[in-house]
Amino acid sequence: MTSPLLLPAPLPPHGDRRRGRIGLLGGSFNPAHEGHRHISLAALRMLGLDEVWWLVAPQNPLKPVEETAPLAERLSRARAEARHPRIRPTDIERRLGTRYTVNTLAILRKRFPRARFVWLMGSDNLLQIPRWFRWTRLFGTVPIAVLPRSPYSLRALAGMAARRYARARVPRRRARLLAGAEPPAWLFLPLGPHPASSTAIRARHVKI
């Protein structure tokens, strides 16, 4: 378990004037696992980020409440799994009172005006993002980095969102410039997949 002394201070919901390139990885983290850490480390390295914030959602609007563990439990597990000084699990969405990603991003950009945010998401979410609340506004708010998740990548890259924003796709060689790009701007980061899955972990827990 991560020592409380090693945990970064909670993010102030009122914001601050910090600078830096910050990746935002949102989700239920139900539970957090090594795969989340794997893509976060890759994003730090390949995108030249200063930090990655894990936005542990109070409740994903697209997932059943009864299948989601309590927020405190999921946040504690995320902190234990992060194990890196530049990966910061946070419940700031709860403290902001936001439910939808697009609203969270709007507030974060306003309250952390000097930070340059990049939204991080798996290819499974690129495939289903047209179901998200005001998803096109999300593309117009921050640059987006899509990370592979088997077996969704090929379908996602041929899906509705990828087609709609085909002209906004950034070549891989410019990955380290993505945080400073004017949205809409997105890219696909090729990296080796990780076998960990929250769904599989929950299934194993039920069987035990």
Number of C-alpha atoms within 10 A of each C-alpha: 9 14 9 10 7 10 17 14 10 11 15 12 17 12 14 15 10 11 12 14 22 24 28 23 22 19 17 21 23 23 22 26 18 16 17 21 20 16 23 26 19 17 26 19 13 17 22 17 24 16 21 26 22 28 23 26 24 24 19 17 13 8 10 9 12 7 9 17 16 13 18 12 11 22 25 16 19 26 22 18 20 23 16 17 11 17 26 22 29 22 20 21 23 16 13 15 12 16 16 17 20 20 17 17 20 14 17 19 16 13 16 18 15 14 18 21 27 27 23 24 22 21 24 19 18 23 20 13 19 14 10 15 15 14 15 16 14 22 19 14 19 25 26 28 26 22 25 22 22 14 11 15 21 14 14 23 17 13 16 16 18 18 13 11 14 15 11 17 17 20 12 16 9 12 20 17 13 26 26 14 18 13 17 19 23 29 21 20 20 13 14 13 14 15 10 14 17 17 11 11 14 14 11 10 9 8 6 5
